[in-house]
Amino acid sequence: MSDVKYFNFPVTLLKELFEDKQKVLTDILYFALYSHSLKMDAEDLYSNSEFNKFKSAAKFYNVDLGGSDQDKKNKLKQGKALFDSIPANSPKVGLNISIFWDYYKNDKSDFDIACLAAYLAIKSILGTKPYCRTDNSFLWARMSGNDKAMKDVSELSEGVKKYANEYQTVKIKTALREGWKLVTYSRYTRGFFVSFTLDLPALIMEAETRRKSTKEKQYKQQEKDIVSQVLARLKEAPSYPLGSP
């Protein structure tokens, strides 16, 4: 069983990732700690149980909250406020804590940030599925912290707009394949297939099998529609008695 830990948070927190990486990552940290604290048993059930659960969550992730108890309580308050402000059914994603700390502690280029946003966007689209099909519109939307695909590039966050074109998106996908273990496939498909768990032959098999099944369903539906049209015309056509000239 893997011992890798993840900070889990709603993708809406990504909205200002390009504008203020440090603030967004801090929000992700406090949200994830508070969210996890709700699953913890308090070490002291007789006083400050919510606070103790928050500290227990920090201990679970090996996070040094630093400062005085009041500073820690302010971080708890910030995490709780974020948690309460976001609908429970908002799409969520998990970020490996080693990747989190790399981005939190180190300077990153704008393209590095775009790769992180795309990585998290694809993970949020996949959810628990081993693979899925998506498209650039939905990818860009999730990179912007939105639940649904956008109708126009103008609706994307300012940071994502720069990458909302085929050239930049291909560069991002290439980087994710080379350094983030993403597998993609897009031969004769609407959009593209993605996976972080299947290898390329397995993903191609799933995609081609799915396409064959879709074509068969489309053909059967087309056949059904034609039969219905023919029967309707026969029903409307005049009939003549046997032996009529």
C-alpha positions in Angstrom: 0.0 0.0 0.0 1.4 3.4 -1.0 2.4 5.7 1.9 2.2 8.8 -0.3 0.0 11.5 1.2 -2.1 14.1 -0.6 -3.6 17.5 0.2 -7.2 17.3 -1.0 -9.0 20.4 -2.0 -11.6 21.8 -4.4 -10.3 22.9 -7.8 -11.9 26.3 -7.4 -8.9 27.2 -5.2 -6.8 27.3 -8.4 -8.4 30.4 -9.7 -5.5 32.8 -8.8 -2.7 30.3 -9.1 -0.9 32.2 -11.8 -1.4 35.6 -10.0 -0.4 34.6 -6.5 1.1 31.1 -6.2 2.0 31.4 -2.6 -1.4 32.6 -1.5 -3.2 29.8 -3.4 -0.9 27.1 -2.0 -1.4 28.5 1.5 -5.1 28.3 1.0 -4.8 24.7 -0.2 -2.8 23.8 2.8 -5.2 25.3 5.4 -8.2 23.9 3.6 -6.7 20.4 3.4 -5.7 20.5 7.1 -9.1 21.6 8.2 -10.9 19.1 6.0 -8.7 16.3 7.3 -9.2 17.5 10.9 -12.9 16.7 10.6 -11.9 13.0 10.3 -9.5 13.1 13.3 -10.1 12.2 16.9 -9.2 15.0 19.2 -6.3 14.3 21.6 -8.1 16.3 24.3 -11.9 15.9 24.3 -12.4 18.3 27.2 -11.1 21.6 25.7 -10.5 23.1 22.3 -11.4 19.8 20.5 -11.6 21.5 17.1 -8.2 23.1 17.6 -6.7 19.8 18.8 -8.1 18.1 15.7 -6.5 20.7 13.5 -3.2 20.2 15.2 -3.6 16.5 14.8 -4.2 16.9 11.1 -1.0 19.0 10.9 0.9 16.3 12.7 -0.5 13.7 10.3 1.0 15.6 7.4 4.1 16.5 9.3 3.3 20.2 8.9 4.9 22.7 11.3 2.2 25.3 12.0 4.7 27.6 13.7 3.9 30.6 15.8 1.8 30.9 19.0 -1.4 29.1 19.7 -3.2 32.2 18.5 -1.4 32.0 15.2 -2.3 28.4 14.9 -6.0 29.2 15.7 -5.9 31.9 13.0 -4.8 29.2 10.5 -7.6 27.0 11.7 -10.0 29.9 11.2 -8.8 30.5 7.7 -9.1 26.8 6.8 -12.6 26.6 8.2 -13.7 29.7 6.4 -12.5 28.3 3.1 -14.1 25.0 3.8 -17.5 26.6 4.7 -17.4 28.9 1.7 -17.2 26.2 -1.0 -20.1 23.8 -1.8 -19.5 20.3 -0.6 -20.1 18.9 -4.1 -17.4 21.0 -5.8 -14.9 18.9 -7.8 -11.9 18.1 -5.8 -8.4 16.9 -6.5 -5.5 15.5 -4.5 -2.0 17.0 -4.6 1.0 14.8 -3.7 2.6 16.6 -0.7 6.1 16.4 -2.1 5.0 18.2 -5.2 3.1 20.7 -3.0 6.2 21.6 -1.0 8.4 21.8 -4.1 6.1 24.5 -5.5 5.6 26.1 -2.1 9.3 26.5 -1.2 10.8 27.1 -4.6 10.5 29.7 -7.4 8.7 28.4 -10.4 8.4 29.7 -14.0 5.1 30.6 -15.4 5.2 27.4 -17.5 5.9 25.3 -14.4 2.8 26.7 -12.9 0.8 26.0 -16.1 2.0 22.4 -15.9 0.9 22.1 -12.2 -2.5 23.6 -13.1 -2.9 21.2 -16.0 -1.8 18.2 -13.9 -4.4 19.0 -11.2 -7.1 19.8 -13.9 -6.6 16.4 -15.5 -6.6 14.6 -12.1 -9.8 16.4 -11.2 -11.4 15.3 -14.5 -10.3 11.7 -14.0 -11.5 11.5 -10.4 -11.4 7.8 -9.5 -11.5 6.6 -13.1 -8.4 4.9 -14.6 -8.9 6.9 -17.8 -11.3 9.2 -19.5 -11.8 11.4 -22.6 -11.7 15.1 -22.3 -10.9 18.1 -24.5 -8.9 21.4 -24.3 -11.9 23.5 -23.4 -12.6 21.4 -20.3 -8.9 21.2 -19.5 -8.5 25.0 -19.6 -11.6 25.5 -17.5 -10.4 23.3 -14.8 -6.9 25.0 -14.9 -8.9 28.2 -14.2 -10.6 26.6 -11.2 -14.0 26.2 -12.9 -16.3 23.2 -12.7 -17.5 23.3 -16.3 -16.1 23.9 -19.7 -16.1 27.5 -20.8 -17.9 28.7 -23.9 -15.2 31.3 -24.8 -11.6 31.8 -24.0 -12.4 35.2 -22.5 -14.1 33.4 -19.6 -10.8 31.8 -18.5 -8.6 33.2 -15.8 -5.9 35.7 -17.0 -3.1 33.3 -16.3 -4.6 30.4 -18.3 -5.6 32.5 -21.3 -1.9 32.6 -22.4 -2.0 28.8 -22.7 -5.4 28.4 -24.2 -4.2 27.6 -27.7 -3.1 24.4 -29.4 0.6 25.2 -29.5 0.9 25.9 -25.8 -1.4 23.1 -24.8 0.7 20.6 -26.8 3.8 21.8 -25.0 2.0 21.3 -21.6 0.9 17.8 -22.5 4.4 16.9 -23.7 5.8 18.1 -20.4 3.2 16.1 -18.4 4.0 13.0 -20.4 7.8 13.4 -19.8 7.8 14.5 -16.2 4.4 13.8 -14.6 3.6 10.3 -15.8 0.7 11.3 -17.9 -0.4 9.0 -20.8 -2.4 10.5 -23.6 -4.0 9.2 -26.9 -5.8 11.2 -29.5 -5.9 9.2 -32.8 -9.2 10.0 -34.7 -10.9 11.0 -31.4 -12.9 14.0 -30.4 -10.7 15.5 -27.7 -8.1 13.2 -26.2 -7.9 10.3 -23.7 -5.8 10.6 -20.5 -4.6 8.4 -17.8 -2.0 8.4 -15.0 -2.4 4.6 -14.2 -2.7 2.9 -17.6 0.3 2.5 -19.9 0.0 3.5 -23.6 -1.0 0.1 -25.0 -3.7 -0.3 -22.4 -5.1 3.2 -22.9 -5.1 2.7 -26.7 -7.0 -0.6 -26.2 -9.6 1.1 -24.0 -10.0 4.1 -26.4 -10.3 2.0 -29.5 -12.7 -0.5 -27.8 -14.8 2.4 -26.7 -14.8 4.0 -30.2 -15.8 0.6 -31.8 -18.7 0.3 -29.3 -19.8 3.9 -30.0 -19.8 3.3 -33.7 -21.9 0.2 -33.3 -24.4 2.0 -31.1 -24.5 4.9 -33.7 -25.1 2.4 -36.5 -27.9 0.6 -34.6 -29.5 3.9 -33.8 -29.3 5.0 -37.4 -30.7 1.7 -38.5 -33.6 2.0 -36.0 -34.3 5.6 -37.2 -34.4 4.5 -40.9 -36.7 1.6 -40.1 -39.1 3.9 -38.2 -39.1 6.3 -41.2 -39.8 3.6 -43.7 -42.7 2.1 -41.6 -44.2 5.5 -41.2 -44.2 6.1 -45.0 -45.7 2.6 -45.6 -48.4 3.4 -43.0 -49.3 6.7 -44.8 -49.2 5.2 -48.4 -52.6 4.3 -49.9 -53.6 0.7 -50.0 -55.5 -1.1 -52.8 -57.8 -4.2 -52.7 -56.3 -7.4 -54.1 -57.3 -7.7 -57.8 -57.7 -4.0 -58.3 -56.4 -2.8 -61.7 
